[in-house]
Amino acid sequence: MFQVPVLFLIPILNFKRKLCLKCQKRYPSNYVIALVVKKKRMIPEIHDINPKTWLNPFQRTGVFYLLKMGLFYHGLGLILMYMGSFFATSVISDYEIPQFPVSLSLALSSGLLEESVFFGIPYYITGNPLMLLGSGIIWSITHLFSSGVFSIETLAYSGFLFTIPHIFFSIRTWISKKGWFAIIFHSTWNFVFLILYCVWGLRQCSVINDVSDILNVIMAISAGAIVYLTYQDKKKHLNRFLYLIPVLVILIATVILFSNNVIF
């Protein structure tokens, strides 16, 4: 026998029940059960913005849904960033928001490098969200010293606060097996905001500032290669020597980057 879907029966049943109370008509129990389940089912977005779930995978993993979650977490980050900036300038005398040169190549490559080193590699090695939380906290703290000057008056408090919500977004995206989206979203966010800053005259735009930007791109590609290898290693056992080349590239690039004795 053909049955009307539950969604269409909900208003009809409610209306008929009110009219037929006197006649004591009864309706099939399966519809009642369906109605109760429908009412108790939580909207995925409401579930995922609950802080209690911030170390769990997302309820849905579609691109549009992940985009909404990314904007939610980064919206929180912007609020914390401006609050931190206001607090720092109000409390710390002679405090100035640190400015440092950022190129388009650095903005794009930083997303791949940071997501790979602090989230992707730890995830594929351990699979433990708490390990990702620990590495994410380290990544967030490094933003305090992004100006390169270690002084109370020059620490990037706003940048540090902005990254805190991003930690949970990256953790949840990676453990939802959508790490590629975390990389793309991170890089795109950096790129779009740098372009906006350049258009508004807040920064000077350049494709590449210096050799350090080139080294950053090289390290990002190498880190991405390591993430890919660890991902493949989960499916089939790979030769450990395959990791040697990207690891050596990162080490050499890091030494060159932080060496004060090399003249370019």
C-alpha positions as CSV (number, residue, x, y, z in Angstrom):
1,M,0.0,0.0,0.0
2,F,1.4,3.5,-0.9
3,Q,2.2,5.6,2.1
4,V,2.8,9.4,2.2
5,P,6.3,10.4,3.4
6,V,6.5,11.3,7.1
7,L,7.5,15.0,6.4
8,F,4.2,15.5,4.6
9,L,2.2,13.7,7.2
10,I,3.6,15.7,10.2
11,P,1.3,18.7,9.8
12,I,-1.7,16.6,8.7
13,L,-1.4,14.2,11.6
14,N,-1.1,17.0,14.2
15,F,-4.2,18.7,12.7
16,K,-6.3,15.5,12.6
17,R,-5.3,14.5,16.1
18,K,-6.7,17.7,17.4
19,L,-10.0,17.3,15.5
20,C,-10.4,13.6,16.3
21,L,-9.7,13.6,20.1
22,K,-13.4,13.0,20.8
23,C,-13.6,10.1,18.4
24,Q,-10.4,8.5,19.9
25,K,-9.0,7.7,16.5
26,R,-5.5,6.1,16.6
27,Y,-2.8,6.5,14.0
28,P,0.0,4.0,13.2
29,S,2.7,3.9,15.8
30,N,5.5,3.9,13.3
31,Y,4.6,7.5,12.3
32,V,4.7,8.6,15.9
33,I,8.1,7.1,16.4
34,A,9.3,8.8,13.2
35,L,8.0,12.1,14.5
36,V,9.8,11.8,17.8
37,V,13.1,10.9,16.2
38,K,12.7,13.8,13.8
39,K,12.1,16.2,16.6
40,K,15.2,15.0,18.6
41,R,17.6,15.0,15.7
42,M,20.1,17.9,16.1
43,I,21.1,20.2,13.2
44,P,24.7,19.3,12.3
45,E,25.8,22.9,12.4
46,I,24.5,23.3,16.0
47,H,26.2,20.1,17.0
48,D,29.6,21.1,15.4
49,I,29.8,24.6,16.9
50,N,29.3,23.1,20.4
51,P,32.8,23.4,22.1
52,K,32.3,19.9,23.5
53,T,32.7,18.5,20.0
54,W,35.8,20.4,19.0
55,L,38.0,17.4,19.1
56,N,35.6,15.2,17.2
57,P,35.2,14.8,13.4
58,F,32.6,17.0,11.7
59,Q,29.1,15.7,11.3
60,R,29.3,16.3,7.6
61,T,32.3,16.5,5.3
62,G,30.9,18.1,2.1
63,V,32.9,21.0,0.7
64,F,30.2,23.6,1.4
65,Y,29.7,22.3,4.9
66,L,33.4,22.5,5.7
67,L,33.5,25.9,4.2
68,K,30.8,27.0,6.6
69,M,32.7,25.5,9.5
70,G,35.9,27.2,8.4
71,L,34.3,30.6,8.2
72,F,32.7,30.0,11.6
73,Y,36.1,29.2,13.3
74,H,37.9,32.0,11.5
75,G,35.1,34.5,12.4
76,L,35.8,33.6,16.0
77,G,39.5,34.1,15.3
78,L,38.9,37.6,13.9
79,I,36.9,38.6,17.0
80,L,39.7,37.4,19.2
81,M,42.3,39.1,17.0
82,Y,40.7,42.5,17.3
83,M,40.0,42.1,21.0
84,G,43.6,41.1,21.6
85,S,44.9,44.0,19.5
86,F,42.7,46.5,21.4
87,F,43.7,45.0,24.8
88,A,47.5,45.1,23.9
89,T,47.4,48.7,22.7
90,S,45.5,49.7,25.8
91,V,47.5,47.9,28.4
92,I,51.1,47.9,27.1
93,S,52.6,51.3,26.7
94,D,54.3,52.1,23.4
95,Y,52.9,48.9,21.9
96,E,52.7,48.7,18.2
97,I,51.1,45.9,16.2
98,P,54.1,44.2,14.6
99,Q,54.5,44.5,10.8
100,F,56.6,42.2,8.7
101,P,56.9,41.7,5.0
102,V,54.6,39.0,3.5
103,S,54.7,38.1,-0.1
104,L,52.1,36.3,-2.2
105,S,54.3,33.2,-2.5
106,L,54.8,33.2,1.3
107,A,51.0,33.5,1.9
108,L,50.3,30.6,-0.3
109,S,53.1,28.3,0.7
110,S,52.6,28.9,4.5
111,G,49.2,27.1,4.3
112,L,50.7,23.9,2.9
113,L,53.8,24.1,5.2
114,E,52.0,24.8,8.4
115,E,49.1,22.3,7.9
116,S,51.6,19.6,6.9
117,V,54.1,20.0,9.7
118,F,51.7,20.8,12.6
119,F,48.6,18.8,11.6
120,G,49.0,16.5,8.6
121,I,52.2,14.6,9.6
122,P,51.2,14.2,13.3
123,Y,47.8,13.0,12.3
124,Y,49.0,10.3,9.9
125,I,51.7,9.2,12.4
126,T,49.6,9.0,15.5
127,G,45.9,9.5,14.5
128,N,45.4,11.0,18.0
129,P,43.5,14.4,18.1
130,L,45.3,15.2,21.4
131,M,48.6,15.0,19.6
132,L,47.3,17.4,17.0
133,L,46.1,19.7,19.8
134,G,49.6,19.7,21.2
135,S,51.3,20.4,17.9
136,G,48.6,23.0,17.1
137,I,49.3,24.9,20.4
138,I,53.0,25.0,19.4
139,W,52.1,26.4,16.0
140,S,49.9,29.0,17.6
141,I,52.6,30.1,20.0
142,T,55.1,30.5,17.2
143,H,52.8,33.3,15.9
144,L,53.6,35.3,19.0
145,F,57.2,35.7,17.7
146,S,56.4,36.2,14.0
147,S,58.0,39.7,14.1
148,G,61.3,38.1,15.0
149,V,61.8,40.4,18.0
150,F,61.4,38.9,21.4
151,S,60.0,41.7,23.5
152,I,56.7,42.3,25.3
153,E,56.2,45.5,23.2
154,T,56.6,43.6,19.9
155,L,54.9,40.3,20.4
156,A,52.0,39.5,17.9
157,Y,49.2,38.9,20.4
158,S,46.5,39.5,17.9
159,G,48.0,36.9,15.5
160,F,48.4,34.4,18.3
161,L,44.7,34.8,19.4
162,F,43.5,34.5,15.8
163,T,45.1,31.1,15.4
164,I,43.5,29.5,18.4
165,P,40.1,28.7,16.8
166,H,42.0,27.6,13.6
167,I,43.7,24.9,15.7
168,F,40.3,23.2,16.2
169,F,39.2,23.7,12.6
170,S,42.4,22.0,11.4
171,I,42.2,19.2,13.9
172,R,38.6,18.4,13.0
173,T,39.2,18.7,9.3
174,W,42.2,16.3,9.3
175,I,40.5,13.7,11.5
176,S,37.5,13.9,9.2
177,K,39.9,12.7,6.5
178,K,39.7,16.0,4.6
179,G,43.2,17.3,5.2
180,W,43.4,18.6,1.6
181,F,40.6,21.0,2.4
182,A,42.4,22.3,5.5
183,I,45.5,23.1,3.3
184,I,43.4,24.8,0.5
185,F,41.3,26.8,3.0
186,H,44.4,27.9,5.0
187,S,46.3,29.0,1.9
188,T,43.3,30.7,0.3
189,W,42.5,32.6,3.5
190,N,46.1,33.9,3.7
191,F,46.1,34.8,0.0
192,V,42.7,36.6,0.1
193,F,43.5,38.7,3.2
194,L,46.9,39.6,1.9
195,I,45.3,40.8,-1.3
196,L,42.8,42.8,0.7
197,Y,45.5,44.4,2.8
198,C,47.4,45.4,-0.4
199,V,44.3,46.9,-2.0
200,W,43.6,48.9,1.2
201,G,47.1,50.1,1.3
202,L,47.9,48.3,4.6
203,R,50.7,46.3,3.0
204,Q,52.9,46.4,0.0
205,C,52.3,43.5,-2.4
206,S,55.1,41.5,-4.0
207,V,55.3,38.0,-5.4
208,I,58.6,37.1,-3.8
209,N,60.4,39.3,-1.2
210,D,63.7,37.5,-0.9
211,V,65.4,34.1,-0.8
212,S,63.6,33.1,2.4
213,D,60.3,33.1,0.5
214,I,61.8,30.7,-2.0
215,L,63.1,28.5,0.8
216,N,59.6,28.5,2.4
217,V,58.1,27.3,-0.9
218,I,60.7,24.5,-1.1
219,M,60.0,23.4,2.5
220,A,56.2,23.5,1.9
221,I,56.5,21.2,-1.1
222,S,58.8,18.9,0.8
223,A,56.4,18.8,3.8
224,G,53.5,18.2,1.5
225,A,55.4,15.2,0.0
226,I,56.0,13.8,3.5
227,V,52.3,14.0,4.3
228,Y,51.5,12.2,1.0
229,L,54.0,9.5,1.8
230,T,52.6,9.0,5.3
231,Y,49.1,8.9,3.9
232,Q,50.1,6.2,1.3
233,D,52.0,4.3,4.0
234,K,48.7,3.8,5.8
235,K,47.4,1.9,2.8
236,K,50.5,0.0,1.9
237,H,54.0,-0.3,3.4
238,L,56.4,2.1,1.8
239,N,60.2,2.1,1.7
240,R,61.4,4.4,4.5
241,F,64.1,5.8,2.3
242,L,61.5,7.6,0.4
243,Y,61.2,10.0,3.3
244,L,64.9,10.8,3.2
245,I,64.9,13.2,0.3
246,P,62.1,15.6,1.5
247,V,63.4,15.5,5.1
248,L,66.9,16.4,4.0
249,V,65.6,19.2,1.8
250,I,63.7,20.7,4.8
251,L,66.7,20.4,7.0
252,I,69.1,22.0,4.5
253,A,66.5,24.8,3.8
254,T,66.1,25.4,7.5
255,V,69.8,25.7,8.1
256,I,70.2,28.2,5.2
257,L,67.1,30.1,6.4
258,F,68.4,30.7,9.9
259,S,72.1,30.9,9.1
260,N,73.6,34.3,9.7
261,N,76.9,33.4,8.0
262,V,75.6,32.8,4.5
263,I,75.6,35.8,2.1
264,F,73.1,35.6,-0.8
